[in-house]
Amino acid sequence: MRTKRKEELLYQFPILPDEFYEDMQGKGAANFCVFLTKGRELFVRCYHRYSKGRKLIERQRYVFANDGYVRYIYDEYKGWRIASRFREPVFCQGTYGYTFDNSYCILGFDAVGKSDMKYSQLSIGEHLPISYLALYCRHKNLEYIVKAGYSGIITEVCTGYWGRAEYLKIDEDIDWKSNNLLKMLHLSRTEFKLLQGQEGIYSQYINVRSAFPKYKPEDNIAIAKIFGCQMGTIQWYEKCTGLKAKRLARYMYDNDILLGDYNDYARQCKKLEYDMHDTAISMPHDFYTVHERLSATIEQKSNEITQQHFKENYEGRKAFEFKYGDLFLRQPNSLDEIIAEGKALYHCVGGYCERHAKGSTNIFFIRKKADPDTPYYTIEVGTDYDIIQCRGYRNDRVTPKGKEIKVFEKEYTKYLEELKNEQQRIKIRST
């Protein structure tokens, strides 16, 4: 979009209809992006409502059209001007040690369908819709990619810590010069057919295909589903088992074995000095039965030093405890309790006792408030305040993880981020 047209569009913004002004009234701080049309262009006006709910102020403006896009910001001395940097709306700048919530609610979404953006395939649930529209303006054939189910080529990227910026990134392997879907994706008809229903592994598949060009597509798909882009892990397993990646991946794929579970199993074999070049060891007939047997074999009560580590780290873990809805999360009161948890839920958390005691990882129990003494789910939190895994009975292979647990994980992730930020602020103040 030419500079002159950007300057002209700034003075063509539609007036905010009363209905949208009324929708933005209320209590508490909130952010809104109002989508409007005037002609074929899509105009976006971004407002912040102050915490007391008495004042609305417009922070940013955008225009999206067939010939490009533009972002405007407000300068208290010069008024509205073209922004040099395109990004999602910034309703308030974060201050030192504090990140402001720049999420927003969209009003007037139906305007998209009346504008040049009607074929963009933008959905109301898109996390970064402003960034998505900018991508579509740059690559109109993005429509074909999304329609075919390959929206996974679009990934979210976050930069910075304070006042961080989120934006969307597109897979670099796409041929945007072509309008032929197969040529855009660099896929044969056979590959395209095999990937139907599992388009989400496209990027991993392309990487695997590059590493193993002589393998059949179905073998590379199995490798991509099991290992993703972890080429180092593939090479390590080929070395320690003497098996080709396609054979090991096919074994795990056909037996529905998660990579994380196989990693645990490999560590157990190493600890017990088992020879993984023996296929009876590296590819057991009933993997999970053998895995549980090994867990039971290496189960043992920790020594006095480990027990001392557990006591030393107990108080510090209280900050991780959390409640939401009908569930709550607490830490184990003893190492024996961790072992009992693994036995009750038929998973291998008992093997994590030593790491938990030393503080290299953190094991917590999720319980129902109505039944606080019965094991329900077990969760592992890393030292970077991230959820590594959350497993229920038999690693969720009997009953899939329900909505209640998924919502609890989502809310606990937010709590962990707040906890991490607080620890950072404490660390900064102490230096």
C-alpha positions as CSV (number, residue, x, y, z in Angstrom):
1,M,0.0,0.0,0.0
2,R,1.4,3.4,-1.1
3,T,2.1,6.0,1.6
4,K,-0.2,8.5,-0.1
5,R,-3.1,6.1,0.1
6,K,-2.3,5.3,3.7
7,E,-2.5,9.0,4.5
8,E,-5.8,9.4,2.7
9,L,-7.4,6.4,4.4
10,L,-6.7,7.9,7.8
11,Y,-9.4,10.5,7.1
12,Q,-12.0,8.0,5.8
13,F,-12.6,6.0,9.0
14,P,-16.4,5.4,9.6
15,I,-18.0,7.0,12.6
16,L,-18.5,4.6,15.5
17,P,-22.2,3.5,15.6
18,D,-24.1,4.0,18.9
19,E,-24.7,0.3,19.2
20,F,-21.0,-0.5,19.5
21,Y,-20.5,2.4,21.9
22,E,-23.1,1.0,24.1
23,D,-21.6,-2.5,23.9
24,M,-18.3,-1.2,25.2
25,Q,-19.9,0.3,28.4
26,G,-19.5,-1.5,31.7
27,K,-17.3,-1.9,34.7
28,G,-13.6,-3.0,34.8
29,A,-10.8,-2.5,32.4
30,A,-11.4,-4.0,29.0
31,N,-10.2,-3.7,25.4
32,F,-12.2,-3.7,22.2
33,C,-11.6,-3.8,18.4
34,V,-14.5,-2.6,16.4
35,F,-14.6,-3.9,12.7
36,L,-16.3,-1.5,10.3
37,T,-16.7,-1.1,6.5
38,K,-16.9,1.9,4.2
39,G,-16.7,0.7,0.7
40,R,-14.5,-2.4,0.3
41,E,-11.9,-1.6,2.9
42,L,-12.1,-3.1,6.4
43,F,-11.5,-0.5,9.1
44,V,-10.6,-1.4,12.7
45,R,-10.9,1.0,15.6
46,C,-9.3,-0.1,18.9
47,Y,-10.6,1.2,22.3
48,H,-9.5,0.8,25.9
49,R,-12.0,1.1,28.7
50,Y,-10.5,2.2,32.0
51,S,-10.9,0.1,35.1
52,K,-13.6,2.4,36.6
53,G,-15.6,2.0,33.4
54,R,-16.2,5.7,33.0
55,K,-14.0,6.5,30.0
56,L,-13.2,5.0,26.6
57,I,-10.1,6.1,24.7
58,E,-9.1,5.0,21.1
59,R,-5.6,3.6,21.1
60,Q,-5.0,2.3,17.6
61,R,-6.5,2.1,14.1
62,Y,-6.1,-0.3,11.2
63,V,-7.1,-0.6,7.5
64,F,-7.0,-3.8,5.5
65,A,-7.6,-3.8,1.7
66,N,-6.7,-5.6,-1.5
67,D,-3.7,-3.4,-2.0
68,G,-2.3,-3.8,1.6
69,Y,-2.7,-2.8,5.2
70,V,-1.7,-0.1,7.6
71,R,-1.6,0.6,11.3
72,Y,-2.1,4.1,12.9
73,I,-1.2,5.2,16.4
74,Y,-2.1,8.3,18.3
75,D,0.5,10.9,19.2
76,E,-0.6,13.4,21.8
77,Y,1.3,16.2,20.1
78,K,0.7,15.4,16.4
79,G,-2.5,13.4,16.5
80,W,-3.0,10.3,14.4
81,R,0.0,9.1,12.4
82,I,1.1,6.0,10.4
83,A,2.9,3.6,12.6
84,S,6.4,2.4,11.5
85,R,5.8,-1.0,13.0
86,F,2.9,-3.3,12.4
87,R,1.7,-5.4,15.3
88,E,-1.3,-6.4,17.3
89,P,-3.0,-3.5,19.2
90,V,-1.2,-2.1,22.2
91,F,-3.8,-0.7,24.6
92,C,-1.3,0.0,27.3
93,Q,2.5,-0.3,27.5
94,G,3.9,-2.6,30.1
95,T,6.1,-1.1,32.8
96,Y,9.3,-2.5,34.3
97,G,8.4,-5.9,35.8
98,Y,4.8,-5.8,34.7
99,T,3.0,-7.0,31.5
100,F,-0.3,-5.4,30.7
101,D,-3.2,-7.5,29.3
102,N,-3.6,-6.4,25.7
103,S,-6.2,-9.0,24.8
104,Y,-9.4,-7.7,23.3
105,C,-13.0,-8.4,22.3
106,I,-14.1,-8.1,18.7
107,L,-17.3,-6.2,17.8
108,G,-18.8,-6.1,14.4
109,F,-17.1,-9.2,13.1
110,D,-19.7,-9.5,10.3
111,A,-17.9,-6.5,8.6
112,V,-15.2,-8.9,7.4
113,G,-17.6,-10.6,5.1
114,K,-18.6,-7.3,3.5
115,S,-15.1,-6.2,2.8
116,D,-12.0,-7.1,0.7
117,M,-11.2,-9.6,3.5
118,K,-14.3,-11.8,2.9
119,Y,-12.2,-14.7,1.5
120,S,-9.5,-14.5,4.2
121,Q,-11.0,-17.5,6.1
122,L,-10.6,-15.5,9.4
123,S,-12.5,-17.1,12.2
124,I,-14.0,-15.4,15.2
125,G,-11.8,-17.7,17.4
126,E,-8.5,-16.6,15.8
127,H,-6.1,-15.6,18.7
128,L,-4.4,-12.9,16.7
129,P,-6.9,-11.7,14.1
130,I,-5.2,-8.4,13.3
131,S,-1.9,-10.2,12.5
132,Y,-3.8,-12.9,10.5
133,L,-5.4,-10.2,8.3
134,A,-2.0,-8.7,7.6
135,L,-0.8,-12.2,6.5
136,Y,-3.7,-12.6,4.2
137,C,-3.1,-9.2,2.6
138,R,0.5,-10.3,1.9
139,H,-0.5,-13.8,0.7
140,K,-4.0,-14.0,-0.8
141,N,-3.6,-17.6,-1.6
142,L,-3.5,-18.3,2.1
143,E,-7.2,-18.9,1.6
144,Y,-6.5,-22.2,-0.2
145,I,-4.1,-23.4,2.5
146,V,-6.5,-22.7,5.4
147,K,-9.5,-24.2,3.5
148,A,-7.5,-27.4,3.0
149,G,-6.9,-27.7,6.8
150,Y,-3.2,-26.6,6.8
151,S,-3.7,-23.6,9.1
152,G,-0.9,-25.3,11.2
153,I,1.6,-23.6,9.0
154,I,0.7,-20.4,10.9
155,T,2.4,-20.3,14.3
156,E,2.4,-17.7,17.1
157,V,5.6,-16.1,18.1
158,C,6.2,-14.0,21.3
159,T,9.1,-11.6,21.6
160,G,10.3,-9.6,24.6
161,Y,9.5,-10.1,28.3
162,W,8.1,-6.8,29.5
163,G,5.6,-5.3,27.0
164,R,6.0,-8.5,24.9
165,A,4.7,-8.6,21.4
166,E,2.9,-11.5,19.8
167,Y,2.7,-12.0,16.1
168,L,2.1,-14.7,13.5
169,K,4.7,-16.5,11.4
170,I,4.2,-18.6,8.3
171,D,6.1,-21.7,7.3
172,E,9.0,-20.7,5.1
173,D,8.6,-23.8,2.9
174,I,5.3,-22.6,1.3
175,D,5.6,-21.6,-2.4
176,W,3.5,-18.4,-2.4
177,K,4.1,-17.8,-6.1
178,S,1.8,-20.7,-7.0
179,N,-2.0,-21.0,-6.7
180,N,-1.8,-24.8,-7.1
181,L,-2.3,-26.2,-3.6
182,L,0.0,-29.2,-4.1
183,K,2.8,-27.0,-5.5
184,M,2.4,-24.5,-2.7
185,L,2.8,-27.3,-0.1
186,H,5.5,-29.2,-2.1
187,L,3.4,-32.4,-1.8
188,S,2.7,-35.2,-4.2
189,R,-0.9,-36.4,-4.6
190,T,0.0,-39.5,-2.6
191,E,1.5,-37.4,0.3
192,F,-1.5,-35.1,0.3
193,K,-3.9,-38.0,0.5
194,L,-2.0,-39.6,3.3
195,L,-1.9,-36.4,5.3
196,Q,-5.6,-35.9,5.1
197,G,-7.0,-35.7,8.7
198,Q,-3.5,-35.1,10.1
199,E,-2.6,-31.9,8.4
200,G,-1.3,-30.5,11.7
201,I,2.0,-32.5,11.3
202,Y,2.8,-31.0,7.9
203,S,5.8,-28.9,9.0
204,Q,7.2,-31.9,10.9
205,Y,6.6,-34.1,7.9
206,I,8.5,-31.8,5.6
207,N,11.5,-31.8,8.0
208,V,11.5,-35.6,8.3
209,R,11.1,-36.1,4.6
210,S,14.2,-33.9,4.1
211,A,16.2,-36.0,6.6
212,F,15.0,-39.3,5.1
213,P,14.3,-38.7,1.4
214,K,14.4,-42.5,0.6
215,Y,11.7,-43.5,3.0
216,K,8.2,-44.1,1.9
217,P,5.7,-41.3,2.8
218,E,3.8,-43.5,5.3
219,D,7.1,-44.1,7.1
220,N,8.0,-40.5,7.3
221,I,4.5,-39.6,8.5
222,A,4.9,-42.1,11.4
223,I,8.3,-40.6,12.3
224,A,6.7,-37.1,12.2
225,K,3.8,-38.1,14.4
226,I,6.1,-39.7,17.0
227,F,9.2,-37.6,17.0
228,G,8.1,-34.3,15.5
229,C,11.2,-32.3,14.6
230,Q,13.4,-33.9,17.2
231,M,16.1,-35.1,14.9
232,G,18.6,-35.4,17.7
233,T,16.3,-37.7,19.6
234,I,15.9,-39.9,16.5
235,Q,19.6,-40.1,16.0
236,W,20.1,-41.0,19.7
237,Y,17.5,-43.8,19.5
238,E,19.0,-45.2,16.3
239,K,22.3,-45.4,18.0
240,C,21.2,-46.9,21.3
241,T,18.8,-49.5,19.8
242,G,20.5,-50.2,16.5
243,L,17.1,-49.8,14.8
244,K,16.2,-47.6,11.9
245,A,14.0,-44.6,12.7
246,K,11.2,-45.9,10.5
247,R,11.1,-49.2,12.3
248,L,11.1,-47.7,15.8
249,A,8.5,-45.0,14.8
250,R,6.3,-47.6,13.2
251,Y,6.4,-49.7,16.4
252,M,5.5,-46.7,18.6
253,Y,2.8,-45.5,16.1
254,D,1.1,-49.0,15.8
255,N,1.1,-49.5,19.5
256,D,-0.1,-46.0,20.4
257,I,3.1,-45.3,22.5
258,L,3.8,-41.6,23.4
259,L,7.4,-40.4,23.0
260,G,7.5,-39.2,26.6
261,D,6.5,-42.6,27.8
262,Y,9.2,-44.3,25.7
263,N,11.8,-41.8,27.0
264,D,10.9,-42.8,30.5
265,Y,11.2,-46.4,29.6
266,A,14.6,-45.9,28.0
267,R,15.8,-44.2,31.1
268,Q,14.6,-47.1,33.2
269,C,16.4,-49.6,30.9
270,K,19.6,-47.5,31.2
271,K,19.3,-47.4,35.0
272,L,18.8,-51.2,35.1
273,E,21.6,-51.7,32.5
274,Y,19.4,-53.5,30.0
275,D,20.7,-54.0,26.5
276,M,18.3,-52.0,24.2
277,H,19.9,-53.6,21.1
278,D,17.8,-56.6,22.0
279,T,14.5,-56.0,20.3
280,A,12.7,-57.8,23.1
281,I,13.8,-54.9,25.3
282,S,13.6,-52.0,22.8
283,M,10.3,-53.2,21.3
284,P,8.4,-55.2,23.9
285,H,5.2,-57.0,22.9
286,D,3.1,-55.3,25.6
287,F,5.0,-52.0,26.1
288,Y,2.9,-50.5,29.0
289,T,2.8,-53.7,31.0
290,V,6.6,-54.0,30.7
291,H,7.0,-50.2,31.5
292,E,4.9,-50.6,34.6
293,R,6.9,-53.7,35.6
294,L,10.1,-51.7,35.3
295,S,8.6,-48.9,37.3
296,A,7.8,-51.3,40.1
297,T,11.3,-52.8,39.8
298,I,13.1,-49.5,40.4
299,E,10.6,-48.4,43.0
300,Q,12.4,-48.0,46.3
301,K,12.2,-45.7,49.2
302,S,14.6,-42.9,49.0
303,N,17.6,-42.8,51.2
304,E,18.0,-40.3,54.1
305,I,19.7,-37.7,51.9
306,T,16.8,-37.7,49.4
307,Q,14.3,-37.5,52.3
308,Q,16.2,-34.5,53.6
309,H,16.1,-32.8,50.2
310,F,12.3,-33.4,50.1
311,K,11.9,-31.7,53.5
312,E,14.0,-28.8,52.4
313,N,12.0,-28.1,49.3
314,Y,8.6,-28.7,50.8
315,E,7.9,-25.1,52.1
316,G,9.0,-23.5,48.8
317,R,6.5,-25.6,46.8
318,K,3.4,-24.3,48.7
319,A,3.3,-21.4,46.3
320,F,2.5,-23.8,43.5
321,E,-0.7,-25.1,45.2
322,F,-3.9,-24.0,43.4
323,K,-7.7,-24.2,43.4
324,Y,-10.1,-23.8,40.5
325,G,-13.7,-24.9,40.2
326,D,-14.3,-28.3,41.8
327,L,-10.6,-29.2,41.7
328,F,-7.6,-28.4,43.7
329,L,-3.8,-29.0,43.4
330,R,-1.6,-29.9,46.3
331,Q,2.0,-31.2,46.7
332,P,2.8,-34.7,48.0
333,N,3.3,-34.9,51.8
334,S,5.9,-37.7,51.4
335,L,7.8,-39.6,48.8
336,D,5.8,-42.7,49.7
337,E,2.7,-40.8,48.6
338,I,4.2,-40.2,45.2
339,I,4.8,-44.0,44.9
340,A,1.2,-44.7,46.0
341,E,-0.1,-42.2,43.4
342,G,1.7,-44.2,40.7
343,K,0.3,-47.5,41.9
344,A,-3.3,-46.1,42.2
345,L,-3.3,-44.5,38.7
346,Y,-1.1,-47.2,37.0
347,H,1.5,-44.8,35.7
348,C,5.2,-44.3,36.4
349,V,5.3,-41.2,38.6
350,G,7.0,-43.3,41.3
351,G,10.2,-43.1,39.3
352,Y,10.2,-39.3,39.7
353,C,10.6,-39.4,43.5
354,E,14.3,-38.5,43.5
355,R,14.0,-35.7,41.0
356,H,11.1,-34.2,42.9
357,A,13.0,-34.4,46.2
358,K,16.0,-32.6,44.8
359,G,13.9,-29.9,43.1
360,S,14.9,-30.7,39.5
361,T,11.2,-31.2,38.8
362,N,7.9,-30.8,40.7
363,I,5.2,-33.4,41.2
364,F,1.7,-32.4,42.3
365,F,-1.6,-34.1,42.8
366,I,-5.0,-32.9,41.3
367,R,-7.9,-33.9,43.5
368,K,-11.6,-33.4,43.5
369,K,-12.8,-31.3,46.4
370,A,-15.6,-33.7,47.0
371,D,-13.2,-36.7,47.1
372,P,-9.8,-35.2,48.3
373,D,-8.1,-38.5,49.2
374,T,-8.6,-40.4,46.0
375,P,-5.9,-40.0,43.3
376,Y,-7.4,-38.3,40.2
377,Y,-4.7,-36.7,38.1
378,T,-0.9,-36.2,38.5
379,I,0.9,-33.2,37.1
380,E,4.6,-32.4,36.6
381,V,5.7,-28.8,36.6
382,G,9.2,-27.9,35.4
383,T,11.7,-25.5,37.0
384,D,10.7,-22.9,34.4
385,Y,7.1,-22.9,35.7
386,D,5.7,-24.8,32.7
387,I,3.4,-27.9,32.8
388,I,5.5,-30.8,31.4
389,Q,2.7,-33.4,31.6
390,C,-0.6,-34.1,33.3
391,R,-1.7,-37.8,33.4
392,G,-4.7,-39.7,34.8
393,Y,-5.5,-43.4,35.1
394,R,-3.3,-45.5,32.9
395,N,-1.9,-42.3,31.2
396,D,-5.4,-41.4,29.9
397,R,-5.4,-44.5,27.6
398,V,-8.6,-45.9,29.1
399,T,-10.6,-42.6,29.4
400,P,-9.5,-39.5,27.4
401,K,-8.7,-36.3,29.3
402,G,-12.0,-34.5,30.0
403,K,-12.9,-30.8,29.6
404,E,-12.8,-30.2,33.3
405,I,-9.1,-31.2,33.5
406,K,-8.2,-29.3,30.3
407,V,-9.8,-26.1,31.7
408,F,-8.0,-26.6,35.0
409,E,-4.6,-27.0,33.1
410,K,-5.3,-23.8,31.2
411,E,-6.1,-21.8,34.3
412,Y,-3.1,-23.3,36.2
413,T,-0.9,-22.3,33.3
414,K,-2.0,-18.7,33.8
415,Y,-1.3,-18.9,37.5
416,L,2.2,-20.4,36.9
417,E,3.0,-17.5,34.6
418,E,1.9,-15.0,37.3
419,L,4.0,-16.9,39.8
420,K,7.0,-16.8,37.5
421,N,6.6,-13.1,37.0
422,E,6.4,-12.5,40.7
423,Q,9.6,-14.5,41.3
424,Q,11.3,-12.4,38.6
425,R,10.2,-9.2,40.3
426,I,11.5,-10.5,43.7
427,K,14.8,-11.4,42.1
428,I,15.1,-8.0,40.5
429,R,14.4,-6.2,43.8
430,S,16.9,-8.2,45.7
431,T,19.8,-7.3,43.2
